[in-house]
C-alpha cells in the first residue's frame, strides 16, 4: 500500500462555467473583459480504478502553472486511464470520469507501476483559470 499526499493535474479550464461578475464599463459604456468570473473547483474526491500508462518526474521549475506550483519543488505524476470512478467521500463530489488524466504528487511515486492497475483517490484542484488532478491515495491492485 502506498499513501500519497499531493500538491500540484492538467492545466486545463474547469468544465463548469462560473456566473459572470459585474464588470466596470470602459469609456463609451462597453463592458471590460469578456471571460467568466473566477470560481474555485467545488469540494471533490474521486475513488478511481485505473491503468497506469506512464509515470513522469517534473524537476523544479519545469511544471507550468496554472494552478500555481512551487517553482523549487519536484513533482511526480502518473498518467492514468480511468476505468471507473465513484465519490470517495459522502460530503464531496466525484468529478473524475472514465478517460485519461494526469495526477500529480509532491511525493515520489513507484516507477514500476506502468501497465498495472491501481485503486486511487484523486481530487481536482484549481479554478476557472486552470485545474490539476492531485493524487491523494494510491494502492496497486495485485492481479
C-alpha positions in Angstrom: 0.0 0.0 0.0 1.3 3.4 -0.9 -0.3 6.5 0.7 0.3 9.8 -1.1 -0.4 13.4 -0.2 -0.4 15.6 -3.2 0.0 19.1 -4.3 0.2 20.2 -7.8 -3.1 17.7 -12.9 -3.9 19.0 -16.2 -3.6 22.8 -16.6 -7.0 23.0 -18.3 -10.0 25.1 -17.5 -12.6 23.6 -15.3 -15.6 22.3 -17.2 -18.1 24.3 -15.1 -19.0 27.8 -16.1 -19.0 30.3 -13.3 -21.5 33.2 -13.1 -20.3 36.5 -14.5 -19.2 39.1 -12.1 -20.3 42.7 -12.6 -17.8 44.4 -14.9 -16.9 48.0 -14.9 -17.7 49.9 -18.1 -15.0 51.2 -20.4 -15.3 54.6 -21.9 -18.4 54.6 -24.2 -20.3 52.2 -21.9 -18.8 48.9 -23.3 -18.1 46.2 -20.6 -14.4 45.4 -19.8 -13.2 41.9 -20.1 -15.2 39.1 -21.6 -14.5 36.0 -19.5 -16.4 34.4 -16.7 -15.8 35.4 -13.1 -13.1 33.3 -11.3 -14.6 30.4 -9.4 -12.9 27.6 -7.5 -13.4 23.9 -8.2 -16.0 22.6 -5.7 -15.0 20.1 -3.0 -14.4 16.8 -4.6 -12.7 13.4 -4.1 -13.0 10.5 -6.6 -12.0 6.9 -6.0 -10.9 5.6 -9.3 -9.8 2.2 -10.7 -7.3 2.9 -13.5 -4.5 1.5 -15.6 -1.2 3.4 -15.2 0.0 4.4 -18.6 3.2 6.2 -17.6 5.0 8.0 -14.8 6.7 11.3 -15.1 9.0 13.4 -12.9 9.0 17.2 -13.3 12.1 18.8 -12.0 11.9 22.2 -10.2 10.7 24.9 -12.5 9.6 22.6 -15.3 5.9 22.2 -14.4 3.8 25.0 -15.9 1.1 26.8 -14.0 -1.8 27.4 -13.6 -2.7 26.4 -11.0 0.3 27.7 -9.0 3.1 25.3 -8.3 6.1 25.8 -6.1 9.0 26.6 -8.5 11.5 25.0 -6.3 9.6 21.7 -5.9 9.9 18.4 -7.8 6.5 17.0 -8.9 5.7 13.4 -9.8 2.8 12.3 -11.9 1.0 9.2 -13.1 -0.9 9.2 -16.4 -4.0 7.2 -15.6 -6.5 5.6 -17.9 -9.5 5.8 -15.6 -11.9 2.8 -16.0 -14.3 3.6 -13.2 -14.9 6.5 -10.7 -17.1 7.0 -7.7 -17.3 9.5 -4.9 -14.5 8.8 -2.3 -16.4 10.7 0.4 -20.1 11.3 1.1 -19.5 15.0 1.5 -17.6 15.6 -1.8 -18.5 15.3 -5.5 -16.9 12.8 -7.8 -15.5 14.8 -10.8 -13.4 12.1 -12.3 -14.8 10.2 -15.3 -13.5 7.4 -17.5 -10.7 8.6 -19.7 -7.1 9.6 -19.4 -5.9 12.1 -16.7 -2.5 13.0 -15.3 -2.5 13.0 -11.5 0.3 14.8 -9.5 2.1 14.4 -6.2 5.0 16.0 -4.5 5.9 12.6 -3.0 7.9 10.2 -5.1 5.8 7.5 -6.8 6.8 3.9 -7.6 8.3 3.7 -11.0 7.2 0.1 -11.5 3.5 0.8 -11.9 3.5 1.3 -15.7 1.0 -1.1 -17.2 -0.5 -2.0 -13.7 -4.0 -1.4 -12.4 -4.4 0.8 -9.4 -7.0 2.0 -7.0 -6.5 5.7 -6.2 -8.2 8.7 -4.8 -7.8 11.8 -6.9 -9.0 15.4 -6.3 -9.4 18.1 -8.9 -7.9 21.4 -7.6 -7.9 24.8 -9.2 -10.3 27.3 -10.6 -11.8 28.5 -13.9 -8.3 29.6 -15.0 -6.8 26.2 -14.6 -7.0 22.9 -12.8 -4.9 19.9 -11.9 -5.6 16.4 -10.6 -4.0 15.7 -7.3 -3.1 12.1 -6.2 -4.3 11.7 -2.6 -4.1 7.9 -2.2 -2.6 5.1 -4.3 -2.9 1.3 -4.0 -1.6 -1.1 -6.6 -4.0 -3.9 -7.4 -2.4 -7.3 -7.4 -3.8 -9.2 -10.4 
